[in-house]
């Protein structure tokens, strides 16, 4: 973890309410006050240039903006970011960088829409970069720790329990949840955690990434870029997600609920009981 002398950009602190209450009618026609998840457009401007509009819960907009730039490889370090100012009156996140984004036209010229709700985009040819990623092969996860993490996620207070309609992602050290982020799309939740890691000076080499969503190619690439060697989901995975996990050597665990899981790749990191 980073110390008090760690660099930090100038940030607003403009989280939106996670839920809003509306009136619904049940099967008997009775009025029911019902919480629903927020969803807001947030347009990201970098050095006065419009880059992308993200649909987000708005729970961690500053970290989301930073993590998006990080995971798209548009900035290489937190020190390149001078400030992030979020203004919901105009639904904008304004990022100022120290020296501008390098090769922006080239990196944004190829845009691949990714699968899933809260549709993600991948700028540039990130697929070609995964071969250069090296993950920590010495990190180990024992089965009891995995079960402890799954239980910690289960009891964690979440917007999903109140309103549904969101995906959750957690960064963990062992069975301890370091941060838990929910958003209308799992891509945003991953990016917000990536931004939080930079802000807090946290490295990924000995961490576990948990998600409620599918393990797609983009999810695997983002985890690998964050140097996180273990990826756990309560859901399933895609063929390309499996192929990339195999290629980069991530330990991929799916269908993980309670005491059940399926280990797909990176078996050397999982230590079985007894």
Short mmCIF file of the C-alpha atoms (twelve columns), coordinates in Angstrom:
data_MODEL
# 
_entry.id   MODEL 
# 
loop_
_atom_site.group_PDB 
_atom_site.id 
_atom_site.type_symbol 
_atom_site.label_atom_id 
_atom_site.label_alt_id 
_atom_site.label_comp_id 
_atom_site.label_asym_id 
_atom_site.label_seq_id 
_atom_site.Cartn_x 
_atom_site.Cartn_y 
_atom_site.Cartn_z 
_atom_site.pdbx_PDB_model_num 
ATOM 1   C CA . UNK A 1   0.000   0.000   0.000   1 
ATOM 2   C CA . UNK A 2   1.143   3.524   -0.715  1 
ATOM 3   C CA . UNK A 3   2.363   5.936   1.941   1 
ATOM 4   C CA . UNK A 4   1.418   9.535   2.786   1 
ATOM 5   C CA . UNK A 5   3.916   10.927  0.263   1 
ATOM 6   C CA . UNK A 6   2.217   9.204   -2.678  1 
ATOM 7   C CA . UNK A 7   1.191   11.424  -5.610  1 
ATOM 8   C CA . UNK A 8   -2.521  12.096  -5.932  1 
ATOM 9   C CA . UNK A 9   -4.274  14.184  -8.601  1 
ATOM 10  C CA . UNK A 10  -6.712  16.941  -7.669  1 
ATOM 11  C CA . UNK A 11  -10.106 15.209  -7.478  1 
ATOM 12  C CA . UNK A 12  -13.721 16.090  -6.900  1 
ATOM 13  C CA . UNK A 13  -15.761 13.732  -4.709  1 
ATOM 14  C CA . UNK A 14  -19.026 13.595  -6.604  1 
ATOM 15  C CA . UNK A 15  -20.538 10.148  -6.176  1 
ATOM 16  C CA . UNK A 16  -24.196 9.851   -7.147  1 
ATOM 17  C CA . UNK A 17  -26.816 8.144   -4.962  1 
ATOM 18  C CA . UNK A 18  -26.681 4.406   -5.650  1 
ATOM 19  C CA . UNK A 19  -30.439 3.869   -5.669  1 
ATOM 20  C CA . UNK A 20  -33.622 5.844   -6.274  1 
ATOM 21  C CA . UNK A 21  -37.085 4.960   -5.036  1 
ATOM 22  C CA . UNK A 22  -39.998 4.697   -7.462  1 
ATOM 23  C CA . UNK A 23  -43.533 3.406   -7.089  1 
ATOM 24  C CA . UNK A 24  -44.412 0.044   -8.605  1 
ATOM 25  C CA . UNK A 25  -47.548 -2.102  -8.445  1 
ATOM 26  C CA . UNK A 26  -47.405 -5.704  -7.290  1 
ATOM 27  C CA . UNK A 27  -49.435 -8.602  -8.652  1 
ATOM 28  C CA . UNK A 28  -52.345 -7.568  -6.425  1 
ATOM 29  C CA . UNK A 29  -52.309 -3.969  -7.628  1 
ATOM 30  C CA . UNK A 30  -50.873 -2.634  -4.375  1 
ATOM 31  C CA . UNK A 31  -48.428 0.268   -4.507  1 
ATOM 32  C CA . UNK A 32  -44.899 -0.726  -3.506  1 
ATOM 33  C CA . UNK A 33  -42.083 1.774   -2.954  1 
ATOM 34  C CA . UNK A 34  -39.199 0.077   -4.772  1 
ATOM 35  C CA . UNK A 35  -35.488 0.961   -4.926  1 
ATOM 36  C CA . UNK A 36  -33.960 0.930   -8.415  1 
ATOM 37  C CA . UNK A 37  -30.349 1.328   -9.472  1 
ATOM 38  C CA . UNK A 38  -29.149 4.675   -10.740 1 
ATOM 39  C CA . UNK A 39  -27.878 5.025   -14.297 1 
ATOM 40  C CA . UNK A 40  -26.291 8.202   -15.631 1 
ATOM 41  C CA . UNK A 41  -24.382 9.193   -18.766 1 
ATOM 42  C CA . UNK A 42  -20.889 10.410  -17.934 1 
ATOM 43  C CA . UNK A 43  -18.947 11.950  -20.822 1 
ATOM 44  C CA . UNK A 44  -15.190 11.773  -20.387 1 
ATOM 45  C CA . UNK A 45  -13.223 14.795  -21.635 1 
ATOM 46  C CA . UNK A 46  -9.429  14.630  -21.675 1 
ATOM 47  C CA . UNK A 47  -7.584  17.920  -22.164 1 
ATOM 48  C CA . UNK A 48  -10.821 19.496  -23.507 1 
ATOM 49  C CA . UNK A 49  -11.341 16.695  -26.019 1 
ATOM 50  C CA . UNK A 50  -14.438 14.475  -25.803 1 
ATOM 51  C CA . UNK A 51  -13.361 10.847  -25.607 1 
ATOM 52  C CA . UNK A 52  -16.268 8.563   -24.665 1 
ATOM 53  C CA . UNK A 53  -19.618 8.504   -22.862 1 
ATOM 54  C CA . UNK A 54  -19.992 5.835   -20.168 1 
ATOM 55  C CA . UNK A 55  -23.309 4.750   -18.680 1 
ATOM 56  C CA . UNK A 56  -22.631 4.431   -14.970 1 
ATOM 57  C CA . UNK A 57  -24.154 4.095   -11.536 1 
ATOM 58  C CA . UNK A 58  -21.963 7.037   -10.588 1 
ATOM 59  C CA . UNK A 59  -20.698 5.468   -7.354  1 
ATOM 60  C CA . UNK A 60  -17.016 6.244   -8.019  1 
ATOM 61  C CA . UNK A 61  -16.860 8.521   -11.073 1 
ATOM 62  C CA . UNK A 62  -13.355 9.915   -10.496 1 
ATOM 63  C CA . UNK A 63  -11.824 6.452   -10.063 1 
ATOM 64  C CA . UNK A 64  -13.829 5.248   -13.075 1 
ATOM 65  C CA . UNK A 65  -12.368 7.980   -15.290 1 
ATOM 66  C CA . UNK A 66  -8.817  7.212   -14.148 1 
ATOM 67  C CA . UNK A 67  -9.284  3.455   -14.473 1 
ATOM 68  C CA . UNK A 68  -10.766 3.785   -17.942 1 
ATOM 69  C CA . UNK A 69  -7.711  5.705   -19.125 1 
ATOM 70  C CA . UNK A 70  -5.444  3.183   -17.403 1 
ATOM 71  C CA . UNK A 71  -7.105  0.070   -18.804 1 
ATOM 72  C CA . UNK A 72  -7.269  1.532   -22.298 1 
ATOM 73  C CA . UNK A 73  -3.538  2.256   -21.984 1 
ATOM 74  C CA . UNK A 74  -4.108  5.909   -22.761 1 
ATOM 75  C CA . UNK A 75  -2.017  6.907   -19.725 1 
ATOM 76  C CA . UNK A 76  0.902   4.975   -18.260 1 
ATOM 77  C CA . UNK A 77  0.906   6.238   -14.673 1 
ATOM 78  C CA . UNK A 78  -1.170  8.175   -12.174 1 
ATOM 79  C CA . UNK A 79  1.477   10.927  -12.255 1 
ATOM 80  C CA . UNK A 80  0.376   11.815  -15.801 1 
ATOM 81  C CA . UNK A 81  -3.040  12.904  -14.497 1 
ATOM 82  C CA . UNK A 82  -3.200  16.414  -13.010 1 
ATOM 83  C CA . UNK A 83  -6.892  16.515  -12.079 1 
ATOM 84  C CA . UNK A 84  -10.295 14.843  -12.490 1 
ATOM 85  C CA . UNK A 85  -13.342 17.074  -12.084 1 
ATOM 86  C CA . UNK A 86  -16.815 15.498  -12.194 1 
ATOM 87  C CA . UNK A 87  -19.850 17.746  -12.709 1 
ATOM 88  C CA . UNK A 88  -23.207 15.979  -12.813 1 
ATOM 89  C CA . UNK A 89  -25.064 19.128  -13.875 1 
ATOM 90  C CA . UNK A 90  -23.529 18.557  -17.308 1 
ATOM 91  C CA . UNK A 91  -22.784 14.812  -16.846 1 
ATOM 92  C CA . UNK A 92  -19.085 15.312  -17.490 1 
ATOM 93  C CA . UNK A 93  -15.770 14.078  -16.126 1 
ATOM 94  C CA . UNK A 94  -13.022 16.504  -17.130 1 
ATOM 95  C CA . UNK A 95  -9.491  15.113  -16.983 1 
ATOM 96  C CA . UNK A 96  -6.415  17.275  -17.314 1 
ATOM 97  C CA . UNK A 97  -3.145  15.509  -18.088 1 
ATOM 98  C CA . UNK A 98  0.418   16.712  -17.685 1 
ATOM 99  C CA . UNK A 99  1.563   16.242  -21.264 1 
ATOM 100 C CA . UNK A 100 -1.464  15.136  -23.264 1 
ATOM 101 C CA . UNK A 101 -2.341  11.664  -24.501 1 
ATOM 102 C CA . UNK A 102 0.291   10.191  -26.804 1 
ATOM 103 C CA . UNK A 103 -0.853  8.700   -30.141 1 
ATOM 104 C CA . UNK A 104 -4.504  9.297   -29.254 1 
ATOM 105 C CA . UNK A 105 -5.693  9.125   -32.872 1 
ATOM 106 C CA . UNK A 106 -3.916  5.812   -33.380 1 
ATOM 107 C CA . UNK A 107 -5.131  4.318   -30.117 1 
ATOM 108 C CA . UNK A 108 -8.746  5.374   -30.560 1 
ATOM 109 C CA . UNK A 109 -8.872  4.628   -34.273 1 
ATOM 110 C CA . UNK A 110 -9.578  0.954   -33.719 1 
ATOM 111 C CA . UNK A 111 -12.493 0.488   -31.368 1 
ATOM 112 C CA . UNK A 112 -13.916 -2.952  -30.593 1 
ATOM 113 C CA . UNK A 113 -17.314 -3.141  -28.920 1 
ATOM 114 C CA . UNK A 114 -17.217 -5.824  -26.239 1 
ATOM 115 C CA . UNK A 115 -19.863 -8.212  -25.024 1 
ATOM 116 C CA . UNK A 116 -22.276 -7.735  -22.194 1 
ATOM 117 C CA . UNK A 117 -24.499 -5.216  -20.523 1 
ATOM 118 C CA . UNK A 118 -23.060 -1.790  -19.846 1 
ATOM 119 C CA . UNK A 119 -21.349 -2.252  -23.200 1 
ATOM 120 C CA . UNK A 120 -17.606 -1.822  -23.060 1 
ATOM 121 C CA . UNK A 121 -15.156 -0.627  -25.646 1 
ATOM 122 C CA . UNK A 122 -11.530 -1.516  -26.140 1 
ATOM 123 C CA . UNK A 123 -9.416  1.166   -27.768 1 
ATOM 124 C CA . UNK A 124 -6.439  0.145   -29.829 1 
ATOM 125 C CA . UNK A 125 -5.208  -3.371  -30.372 1 
ATOM 126 C CA . UNK A 126 -4.919  -4.516  -26.753 1 
ATOM 127 C CA . UNK A 127 -5.159  -8.136  -27.849 1 
ATOM 128 C CA . UNK A 128 -1.718  -7.802  -29.425 1 
ATOM 129 C CA . UNK A 129 -0.251  -6.519  -26.165 1 
ATOM 130 C CA . UNK A 130 -1.203  -9.407  -23.889 1 
ATOM 131 C CA . UNK A 131 1.879   -11.423 -24.793 1 
ATOM 132 C CA . UNK A 132 4.060   -8.817  -23.058 1 
ATOM 133 C CA . UNK A 133 2.199   -9.173  -19.744 1 
ATOM 134 C CA . UNK A 134 3.976   -11.194 -17.054 1 
ATOM 135 C CA . UNK A 135 2.053   -12.301 -13.968 1 
ATOM 136 C CA . UNK A 136 3.398   -13.469 -10.612 1 
ATOM 137 C CA . UNK A 137 3.760   -17.247 -10.791 1 
ATOM 138 C CA . UNK A 138 4.745   -17.588 -7.133  1 
ATOM 139 C CA . UNK A 139 1.388   -16.375 -5.785  1 
ATOM 140 C CA . UNK A 140 -0.750  -19.154 -4.254  1 
ATOM 141 C CA . UNK A 141 -4.416  -19.309 -3.245  1 
ATOM 142 C CA . UNK A 142 -5.515  -22.058 -0.873  1 
ATOM 143 C CA . UNK A 143 -9.021  -23.428 -1.076  1 
ATOM 144 C CA . UNK A 144 -10.039 -22.270 2.420   1 
ATOM 145 C CA . UNK A 145 -9.054  -18.706 1.505   1 
ATOM 146 C CA . UNK A 146 -11.139 -18.936 -1.662  1 
ATOM 147 C CA . UNK A 147 -14.158 -20.125 0.328   1 
ATOM 148 C CA . UNK A 148 -13.554 -17.332 2.857   1 
ATOM 149 C CA . UNK A 149 -13.570 -14.748 0.086   1 
ATOM 150 C CA . UNK A 150 -16.776 -16.137 -1.412  1 
ATOM 151 C CA . UNK A 151 -18.429 -15.880 2.000   1 
ATOM 152 C CA . UNK A 152 -17.141 -12.323 2.476   1 
ATOM 153 C CA . UNK A 153 -18.686 -11.352 -0.868  1 
ATOM 154 C CA . UNK A 154 -21.948 -13.060 0.103   1 
ATOM 155 C CA . UNK A 155 -22.391 -11.069 3.321   1 
ATOM 156 C CA . UNK A 156 -21.167 -7.778  1.851   1 
ATOM 157 C CA . UNK A 157 -23.809 -5.056  1.777   1 
ATOM 158 C CA . UNK A 158 -24.598 -4.396  -1.866  1 
ATOM 159 C CA . UNK A 159 -26.800 -2.363  -4.135  1 
ATOM 160 C CA . UNK A 160 -27.700 -5.615  -5.902  1 
ATOM 161 C CA . UNK A 161 -29.457 -6.846  -2.761  1 
ATOM 162 C CA . UNK A 162 -31.538 -3.661  -2.677  1 
ATOM 163 C CA . UNK A 163 -32.255 -3.037  -6.317  1 
ATOM 164 C CA . UNK A 164 -30.646 -5.646  -8.591  1 
ATOM 165 C CA . UNK A 165 -29.614 -4.493  -12.077 1 
ATOM 166 C CA . UNK A 166 -25.904 -4.073  -11.284 1 
ATOM 167 C CA . UNK A 167 -22.662 -6.038  -11.471 1 
ATOM 168 C CA . UNK A 168 -20.233 -6.149  -8.572  1 
ATOM 169 C CA . UNK A 169 -16.446 -6.435  -8.570  1 
ATOM 170 C CA . UNK A 170 -14.086 -6.778  -5.627  1 
ATOM 171 C CA . UNK A 171 -10.348 -6.569  -5.133  1 
ATOM 172 C CA . UNK A 172 -9.189  -8.894  -2.371  1 
ATOM 173 C CA . UNK A 173 -6.023  -9.790  -0.511  1 
ATOM 174 C CA . UNK A 174 -6.646  -13.339 0.601   1 
ATOM 175 C CA . UNK A 175 -10.190 -13.479 1.965   1 
ATOM 176 C CA . UNK A 176 -10.173 -9.754  2.827   1 
ATOM 177 C CA . UNK A 177 -12.101 -7.447  0.499   1 
ATOM 178 C CA . UNK A 178 -10.034 -4.290  -0.038  1 
ATOM 179 C CA . UNK A 179 -12.641 -2.523  -2.164  1 
ATOM 180 C CA . UNK A 180 -16.016 -3.464  -3.640  1 
ATOM 181 C CA . UNK A 181 -17.515 -1.552  -6.572  1 
ATOM 182 C CA . UNK A 182 -20.866 -2.005  -8.259  1 
ATOM 183 C CA . UNK A 183 -21.992 -0.493  -11.544 1 
ATOM 184 C CA . UNK A 184 -24.550 -1.046  -14.279 1 
ATOM 185 C CA . UNK A 185 -21.825 -2.711  -16.353 1 
ATOM 186 C CA . UNK A 186 -19.014 -4.926  -15.095 1 
ATOM 187 C CA . UNK A 187 -16.550 -3.075  -17.386 1 
ATOM 188 C CA . UNK A 188 -17.098 0.135   -15.407 1 
ATOM 189 C CA . UNK A 189 -16.716 -1.670  -12.083 1 
ATOM 190 C CA . UNK A 190 -13.367 -3.115  -13.211 1 
ATOM 191 C CA . UNK A 191 -12.155 0.290   -14.403 1 
ATOM 192 C CA . UNK A 192 -13.193 1.956   -11.137 1 
ATOM 193 C CA . UNK A 193 -11.144 -0.588  -9.193  1 
ATOM 194 C CA . UNK A 194 -8.174  -0.037  -11.538 1 
ATOM 195 C CA . UNK A 195 -8.414  3.696   -10.855 1 
ATOM 196 C CA . UNK A 196 -8.716  3.120   -7.098  1 
ATOM 197 C CA . UNK A 197 -5.595  0.926   -7.148  1 
ATOM 198 C CA . UNK A 198 -3.591  3.713   -8.787  1 
ATOM 199 C CA . UNK A 199 -4.935  6.316   -6.376  1 
ATOM 200 C CA . UNK A 200 -4.109  4.163   -3.355  1 
ATOM 201 C CA . UNK A 201 -0.773  2.901   -4.680  1 
ATOM 202 C CA . UNK A 202 -1.841  -0.757  -4.558  1 
ATOM 203 C CA . UNK A 203 -0.124  -3.389  -6.691  1 
ATOM 204 C CA . UNK A 204 -1.981  -6.372  -8.123  1 
ATOM 205 C CA . UNK A 205 0.639   -9.120  -7.924  1 
ATOM 206 C CA . UNK A 206 -0.670  -10.818 -4.775  1 
ATOM 207 C CA . UNK A 207 -4.334  -9.904  -5.180  1 
ATOM 208 C CA . UNK A 208 -7.539  -11.676 -6.267  1 
ATOM 209 C CA . UNK A 209 -10.150 -10.090 -8.523  1 
ATOM 210 C CA . UNK A 210 -13.758 -11.181 -7.991  1 
ATOM 211 C CA . UNK A 211 -16.652 -10.379 -10.304 1 
ATOM 212 C CA . UNK A 212 -20.308 -11.295 -10.474 1 
ATOM 213 C CA . UNK A 213 -20.167 -11.077 -14.270 1 
ATOM 214 C CA . UNK A 214 -18.984 -13.344 -17.059 1 
ATOM 215 C CA . UNK A 215 -15.264 -13.802 -17.636 1 
ATOM 216 C CA . UNK A 216 -14.963 -12.361 -21.132 1 
ATOM 217 C CA . UNK A 217 -11.843 -11.490 -23.114 1 
ATOM 218 C CA . UNK A 218 -11.973 -7.880  -21.919 1 
ATOM 219 C CA . UNK A 219 -12.287 -8.895  -18.271 1 
ATOM 220 C CA . UNK A 220 -9.248  -11.159 -18.564 1 
ATOM 221 C CA . UNK A 221 -7.182  -8.529  -20.397 1 
ATOM 222 C CA . UNK A 222 -8.010  -5.872  -17.811 1 
ATOM 223 C CA . UNK A 223 -7.134  -8.164  -14.896 1 
ATOM 224 C CA . UNK A 224 -3.857  -9.050  -16.606 1 
ATOM 225 C CA . UNK A 225 -3.040  -5.369  -17.223 1 
ATOM 226 C CA . UNK A 226 -3.631  -4.752  -13.507 1 
ATOM 227 C CA . UNK A 227 -1.158  -7.628  -12.899 1 
ATOM 228 C CA . UNK A 228 -3.735  -9.587  -10.902 1 
ATOM 229 C CA . UNK A 229 -2.987  -13.331 -11.207 1 
ATOM 230 C CA . UNK A 230 -6.300  -14.792 -9.931  1 
ATOM 231 C CA . UNK A 231 -9.718  -14.063 -11.418 1 
ATOM 232 C CA . UNK A 232 -12.849 -15.443 -9.731  1 
ATOM 233 C CA . UNK A 233 -16.458 -15.212 -10.895 1 
ATOM 234 C CA . UNK A 234 -19.786 -16.554 -9.723  1 
ATOM 235 C CA . UNK A 235 -20.718 -16.695 -13.411 1 
ATOM 236 C CA . UNK A 236 -19.291 -18.496 -16.432 1 
ATOM 237 C CA . UNK A 237 -16.784 -17.583 -19.122 1 
ATOM 238 C CA . UNK A 238 -16.427 -17.184 -22.856 1 
ATOM 239 C CA . UNK A 239 -14.223 -19.083 -25.282 1 
ATOM 240 C CA . UNK A 240 -11.992 -16.071 -25.941 1 
ATOM 241 C CA . UNK A 241 -11.792 -15.318 -22.233 1 
ATOM 242 C CA . UNK A 242 -10.563 -18.877 -21.670 1 
ATOM 243 C CA . UNK A 243 -8.036  -18.653 -24.500 1 
ATOM 244 C CA . UNK A 244 -6.531  -15.383 -23.272 1 
ATOM 245 C CA . UNK A 245 -6.418  -16.596 -19.651 1 
ATOM 246 C CA . UNK A 246 -4.467  -19.624 -20.845 1 
ATOM 247 C CA . UNK A 247 -2.152  -17.426 -22.891 1 
ATOM 248 C CA . UNK A 248 -1.277  -14.994 -20.089 1 
ATOM 249 C CA . UNK A 249 -1.296  -17.596 -17.318 1 
ATOM 250 C CA . UNK A 250 -4.131  -16.234 -15.177 1 
ATOM 251 C CA . UNK A 251 -5.784  -18.582 -12.688 1 
ATOM 252 C CA . UNK A 252 -9.428  -18.474 -13.773 1 
ATOM 253 C CA . UNK A 253 -12.139 -19.799 -11.441 1 
ATOM 254 C CA . UNK A 254 -15.801 -19.692 -12.457 1 
ATOM 255 C CA . UNK A 255 -19.207 -20.735 -11.096 1 
ATOM 256 C CA . UNK A 256 -17.825 -19.956 -7.649  1 
ATOM 257 C CA . UNK A 257 -20.593 -19.932 -5.029  1 
ATOM 258 C CA . UNK A 258 -20.437 -21.264 -1.482  1 
ATOM 259 C CA . UNK A 259 -18.146 -24.313 -1.535  1 
ATOM 260 C CA . UNK A 260 -18.490 -24.924 -5.275  1 
ATOM 261 C CA . UNK A 261 -16.209 -23.702 -8.056  1 
ATOM 262 C CA . UNK A 262 -14.795 -24.728 -11.418 1 
ATOM 263 C CA . UNK A 263 -11.064 -24.222 -12.008 1 
ATOM 264 C CA . UNK A 264 -10.439 -23.516 -15.705 1 
ATOM 265 C CA . UNK A 265 -6.849  -22.268 -16.037 1 
ATOM 266 C CA . UNK A 266 -3.740  -21.658 -13.931 1 
ATOM 267 C CA . UNK A 267 -4.179  -24.694 -11.685 1 
ATOM 268 C CA . UNK A 268 -0.669  -24.312 -10.235 1 
ATOM 269 C CA . UNK A 269 -1.760  -21.379 -8.038  1 
ATOM 270 C CA . UNK A 270 -4.675  -23.152 -6.309  1 
ATOM 271 C CA . UNK A 271 -3.703  -25.190 -3.258  1 
ATOM 272 C CA . UNK A 272 -6.269  -27.890 -2.442  1 
ATOM 273 C CA . UNK A 273 -7.323  -28.810 1.082   1 
ATOM 274 C CA . UNK A 274 -5.465  -31.659 2.743   1 
# 
